[in-house]
Amino acid sequence: MGRFGRESFNDMANMDKLAALVNSFGSAVLSVGREVGLSITLNKAKVSQGIKVENACAAALIGIVGNGARARVLIMLDQNGFNSIVTAMSGGMIPPNLNDSVSQSVIAELSNMVGGRALLQASLTGMDVTPPQMIVGDNIKHIPNPAATMKSFTLPFIIQPVGVLYLALSFGNA
């Protein structure tokens, strides 16, 4: 996979790289989710271009930079998804609470795990993951608006028994 170069994501070779990155991040959500004890599946029917989320109340934003490329990765959760992930990752030791920094740090750690795993799976060297920024609130749609030159995708995941995790990805050239 190697370098992106400074070419536009509009040419076919870079579209293949983009597809590989989207697949790597989707796969990372599934594998990390399963490792922490979640039953999680991709809702393939609702995968879309652009940022499309519903009822998100928590988001972890990480950046990925290096090799002439930049990306923004958002893990966005509805209330049930937030509760399920905090409970699973803490072994039930941390009560899920949107206003609690410890609960929020669980979601931030999930974003770190997903980002690192995706970069390893895509064999991308020379790229770094920025520390996560946590945002909580009602009906979060996107954070911040991606630049017009960035390609964005949303992959919704269903968490069993209840909950939704949205993986919103935006990729562009540095």
NORRAHU-V580840 format. One record per residue. N is the residue number from 1. RES is the residue in one small letter. PHI is phi as a letter, one per 30 degrees, with the letter a starting at -180 (NA if undefined). PSI is psi in radians with two decimals (none if undefined). OMEGA is omega in whole degrees, 0 to 359 (NA if undefined). Layout:
<<N:RES:PHI:PSI:OMEGA> <N:RES:PHI:PSI:OMEGA>>
This chain:
<<1:m:NA:-0.91:171> <2:g:h:-2.29:189> <3:r:c:2.63:173> <4:f:d:-0.62:189> <5:g:i:-3.00:182> <6:r:c:0.20:180> <7:e:d:2.85:177> <8:s:d:2.65:175> <9:f:d:0.06:181> <10:n:d:-0.29:179> <11:d:d:2.78:189> <12:m:d:-0.72:181> <13:a:d:-0.76:180> <14:n:d:-0.46:174> <15:m:d:-0.63:176> <16:d:d:-0.72:177> <17:k:d:-0.71:179> <18:l:d:-0.79:179> <19:a:d:-0.70:179> <20:a:d:-0.69:179> <21:l:d:-0.79:179> <22:v:e:-0.78:179> <23:n:d:-0.68:180> <24:s:d:-0.74:180> <25:f:d:-0.71:177> <26:g:d:-0.77:178> <27:s:d:-0.67:179> <28:a:d:-0.71:177> <29:v:e:-0.80:181> <30:l:d:-0.83:184> <31:s:d:-0.75:178> <32:v:d:-0.75:179> <33:g:e:-0.80:180> <34:r:d:-0.65:180> <35:e:d:-0.53:180> <36:v:c:0.13:173> <37:g:j:0.29:179> <38:l:c:2.56:168> <39:s:c:1.87:189> <40:i:b:2.41:179> <41:t:b:2.60:177> <42:l:d:2.29:175> <43:n:d:1.45:187> <44:k:e:-0.56:182> <45:a:d:-0.37:183> <46:k:c:0.14:174> <47:v:d:2.35:185> <48:s:b:2.78:170> <49:q:d:2.63:183> <50:g:i:3.11:179> <51:i:c:1.96:183> <52:k:b:1.81:180> <53:v:b:2.76:178> <54:e:b:2.34:172> <55:n:h:0.52:178> <56:a:d:2.39:179> <57:c:b:-0.14:178> <58:a:b:2.48:179> <59:a:b:2.44:172> <60:a:c:2.14:182> <61:l:c:2.18:172> <62:i:b:2.68:175> <63:g:c:2.66:175> <64:i:b:2.16:185> <65:v:b:2.64:176> <66:g:k:2.77:177> <67:n:h:0.63:176> <68:g:i:0.21:181> <69:a:b:2.79:173> <70:r:b:2.61:179> <71:a:b:2.66:171> <72:r:b:2.30:180> <73:v:b:2.17:178> <74:l:c:2.22:167> <75:i:c:2.01:184> <76:m:c:2.43:186> <77:l:b:2.53:167> <78:d:d:3.04:184> <79:q:e:-0.78:180> <80:n:d:-0.67:177> <81:g:d:-0.77:177> <82:f:e:-0.87:181> <83:n:d:-0.78:182> <84:s:d:-0.76:183> <85:i:d:-0.79:179> <86:v:d:-0.76:180> <87:t:d:-0.82:182> <88:a:d:-0.81:185> <89:m:d:-0.41:180> <90:s:c:0.05:183> <91:g:i:0.46:181> <92:g:i:0.08:183> <93:m:d:-0.35:180> <94:i:c:2.08:177> <95:p:d:2.24:180> <96:p:d:2.19:179> <97:n:a:2.04:182> <98:l:e:-0.50:183> <99:n:c:0.05:181> <100:d:c:2.19:183> <101:s:d:-0.51:179> <102:v:d:-0.76:175> <103:s:d:-0.75:180> <104:q:d:-0.64:182> <105:s:d:-0.46:176> <106:v:d:-0.76:180> <107:i:d:-0.67:177> <108:a:d:-0.73:178> <109:e:d:-0.68:176> <110:l:e:-0.75:180> <111:s:d:-0.67:176> <112:n:d:-0.79:181> <113:m:d:-0.77:180> <114:v:d:-0.80:180> <115:g:d:-0.82:179> <116:g:d:-0.77:179> <117:r:d:-0.74:181> <118:a:d:-0.74:179> <119:l:d:-0.66:176> <120:l:d:-0.78:181> <121:q:d:-0.60:181> <122:a:d:-0.02:181> <123:s:h:0.74:179> <124:l:c:1.98:177> <125:t:c:2.78:178> <126:g:i:0.30:178> <127:m:c:2.53:181> <128:d:b:2.64:175> <129:v:c:2.24:178> <130:t:d:2.76:176> <131:p:d:2.54:181> <132:p:d:2.57:171> <133:q:c:2.27:180> <134:m:c:2.41:177> <135:i:b:2.30:175> <136:v:b:2.61:180> <137:g:l:-3.10:181> <138:d:c:2.35:171> <139:n:h:0.90:178> <140:i:d:2.31:181> <141:k:c:-0.80:178> <142:h:a:2.72:183> <143:i:b:2.21:317> <144:p:d:-3.11:178> <145:n:e:2.26:177> <146:p:d:2.62:178> <147:a:d:2.65:181> <148:a:e:-0.44:181> <149:t:d:-0.07:180> <150:m:c:2.50:174> <151:k:c:2.27:183> <152:s:b:2.59:180> <153:f:b:2.62:175> <154:t:b:2.22:176> <155:l:c:1.93:179> <156:p:d:2.39:179> <157:f:c:2.44:177> <158:i:c:2.23:177> <159:i:c:2.19:180> <160:q:c:2.44:8> <161:p:d:-0.42:179> <162:v:b:2.61:173> <163:g:k:2.73:178> <164:v:b:2.38:172> <165:l:c:2.21:175> <166:y:c:2.28:173> <167:l:c:1.90:180> <168:a:c:2.13:185> <169:l:c:2.36:174> <170:s:b:2.21:183> <171:f:b:2.52:176> <172:g:a:-3.13:177> <173:n:c:2.56:179> <174:a:d:none:NA>>
